[in-house]
Amino acid sequence: MLKISLTKNVLKFLKQVPIKHGRQLAMTVESLRENPFPQDAKKLKGTTDYHRVDIGEYRVIYRIDSEKKIVLIAFIGKRNDNQVYKQFKRKK
């Protein structure tokens, strides 16, 4: 089983999310420990090792460090017309 690691940006974002959505995000992030490549996960274009998974109106961007056995949750954001990707690239 893999460990989960969250960036500072993700922790900050999660503090601002309504509780209902926070639970959904937490369940999905936790499920990545068991299955880091769920059926709805997609590889991000223009990156070598990042993937994304949709959760309602949110997108979770993450990568797997196989050597350290860690799922790094790099960014979470709303799905507003590719805004999440622009923000991710700025903070990456």
N, C-alpha and C positions, 0 to 999 in steps of 0.2 A: 504494500500500500504506500502511496506517495504522501508527502507532507504538503501542506498549503502554506504559501508565503504571500503576504499582501504588501503592496507598496504603500508609502505614506499617502499618496494621492487617493488610493482606493479606500484607506481607512477614513480619510477626511470626507470622501464622498458618502460612505456608508453612514456616517453620523448624521447626514442631512436627509437621508432617504426615509420616507414614511415607514412605520413598523411593518405594515403588511408587505410592502415591496422588499424591505430588508430581509424578511423571513424567506421569501422566494429566492432572493439572491443568495442567501446563506445556504439554503438547501441545494441549490445548483452548484455553488462553489464546492460544497462538501462532497457532492457526488463526483466531482472531478478527481477526487482522491482514488476512487475505485475504478473509474473509467474516464481517463483524461481525453478520450476522443469519442464523445457521444455521437449518436447518429446525426444530430443537427449541427455539430461543430464544423466550422469551415476554416481553411487555412487563409490567412490574410495575404492578399496580393501585395507584392512589393516588399515582403519581409521573408526572411529565411525560416524562422521558427515560431512565429506567432499564429495563434488560432483565435477564433471568436465563437461565442455561443450566444444565442438570443434568449432573453428571459423577459417575456412580456414586452414592455416598452424600453427595456435596457439591453445593452450589449456588454458582455464580459470579454475582455481581451486578455489572453494568457499565453504562457509558453511553458514547455516542459524541460526541466533540467534532468536528463536521464542519469547522469553521473551522481548527482546529489539526491536524486529521487524526490524532486520538489516540483510542484505546480506553482509557478509564480503568476499571481493575478496582477497584471501590469496596469490595467485600466478598466473602469466601469463607467459607462455614461449612457445617456438617453439616446434613442435611435433617431434623433432629429436630422433627417436628410444628410447623412454622412458627417454630421458635426462631430460625432464620437471619434471618428478616424482622424479628423483634423486636430482635435484636442490631444489625442493619443500621440500623434507624430510630434506635436510641440513639446509634450512632457516626457517623451521617451528618452 
